[in-house]
Amino acid sequence: MTNSFFPVDRSSVIHRLGPQALINCLKQMILIRQFETRAEAAYQQGKIGGFFHAYTGQEAIQVAAVQALGPNNWYSTSYRCHSLALLLGATPNELMAELYGRETGNAKGRGGSMHFFTERLLGGFGIVTGQVPIATGAAFTLKYQDNRNELSICFLGDGAVPQGAFHESLNLASLWDLPCIYVIENNKWGMGTPVSKAVCVPRLAEDKAPGYNMKGYTFDGMDFFNCLGGFLHLREEVLTQQRPVLVEVITERFKGHSISDPGLYRSKECLKEIMQADPITRFEQILLQEGVINEQDVKEWEKEARASVVEAMDYAEKSPWPSVLTLEEGVFS
């Protein structure tokens, strides 16, 4: 069964946002890509340890989601959390310092790549599906407080769908009418296992949502405008109806599951074909065609983003290591 993406009128979306908002979204995508590219290089040089899961190739999804839904909601995500942290106000300096394990880092050097936080990001979670009950709890809090102006948005991978916590969370969210948007970022692989060998239905949202008495949608994660139009629709629907929804966003990751994954389950030819659908390039080309930007603009923004990340790396390098004396601070159990 082929996926039928949520219908979006690109022209109306462009008109609704306006040139400056579109430019800001493109700049965010460029910054995310530059941040991860440079951070991966630092990892390979031994300056970063632990795990590192890149979001490369998936940038259109969360940039569109935050643009459409707004930053003043509760967000939660998996260990692939660099993008969302940047979008929700964390600086390249604090995030790079966290990757370097320094005291000036986002979590004081204690969390690393998988555990970024902001005032509205409840965390990146290293345990598969760990964020789904948390997001459900955030939605319950909004309902309990009778807050009808905010949402809980949960990003999860396709590998989280077969987990028990996914089922229990969606069942309660539907039972209790919670304002939560569950976004499955289906990048086709749960580590090295193809999704078709892990999930018994071909459409992760539209086939599964009816079992939870909720609506299911499918977006094109390689198309910024399809994601943006879809999330704009969901914002109005969920705020109005105060009901959860399940979304599958079809995307591709350009890297392995983590930095230690060589991705041998994909041929070089397959990966080359996948990268031709780069969401950043695709977005740029549309904005060029619409006359919103020119090629020189893009070069300048790439240069600015690169300089910002290089500066962050220098900041991280010069930042102090955490003191052993403070090791137990913030530990509650």
Buried (B, 14 or more C-beta within 10 A) or exposed (E): EEBEBBEBEBEEBBEEBEEEEBBEBBBBBBBBBBBBBBBBEBBEEEBBEBBBBBBBBBBBBBBBBBBBBBBEBBBBBBBBBBBBBBBBEBBBBBBBBBBBBBBBBBBBBBBBBBBBBBEBBBBBBBEBBBBBBBBBBBBBBBBEEEEEEBBBBBBBBBBBBBBEBBBBBBBBBBEBEBBBBBBBBBBBBBEEBEBEEBBEEEBBBBBBBEBBEBBBBBBBBBBBBBBBBBBBBBBEBBBEEBBBBBBBBBBBBBBBBBBEBEBEBBEEEEBEEBEEBBBBEBBBEBBBEEEBBEEEBBEEBBEBBBEBBBEBBEBBEEBEEBEEEEEEEEEEE
